[in-house]
Amino acid sequence: MIAAILGLNVEHLVQVFGYPLLFLIVMCESGGLPVPGETGLIAAAALASQGKLQIEIVIPLAAAGAIVGDNIGYLIGRKGGRWLLERPGRFHRQRLQVLASGQPFFERHGPKAVFFGRFFLGLRVWASWLAGATHMHWRSFVVWNALGGITWATIIGLIAYFLGHSAGNAIEAFGLYGLAAVLIALGTGFYAHRRHRRASAADDGATGRRPPDASEDQPA
């Protein structure tokens, strides 16, 4: 969204500045800045599919950026996140809403929020801050954050690498779970079609092997 507002061509920037920019924007987004980190990963993976970058470097670099950025965001949230969210100023009401809804959620579902928050735009930006602000145990945060960052970079990177810009556009428009729902629906339809064909073939085979009528075997 920020890239669209500023008129930035993220793919062009990633192509020009390469791996360092990919690491930087993913780290900044994970640390709490509203920059297009996931868009950068999608662009880098698409460029890797064209041979301009290497997917073996893109995925680990994005995962590392996500993990480092999240830990920076956690420390910021731990030291002064609540003050930053509660202080008067621009977006004060929105920040209070984030804290009001995020704190009880993190208290009940902290590890799941850290892991799955990586796949949602709002939580991807705010999850590390909220984890720190709600004093989630750091060891638990590190484990689930690392698992989430690695899983996110691998899934998004491979989808964009193998399916190209069409998958990237779908991820940006509908989210990863929207794309997953479409893929599951397509897979279910394909499986049902194959199963129907096999059942039809089995019925045809059974009809062809049916034994002759007993009356035909009796002598006249």
Secondary structure, 3 states (H helix, E strand, C coil): CHHHHHCCCHHHHHHHHHHHHHHHHHHHHHHCCCCCHHHHHHHHHHHHHCCCCCHHHHHHHHHHHHHHHHHHHHHHHHHHHHHHHHCCCCCHHHHHHHHHHHHHHHHHHHHHHHHHHCCCHHHHHHHHHHHHHCCCCHHHHHHHHHHHHHHHHHHHHHHHHHHCHHHHHHHHHHHHHHHHHHHHHHHHHHHHHHHHHHHHHHHHHHHHCCCCCHHHHCCC
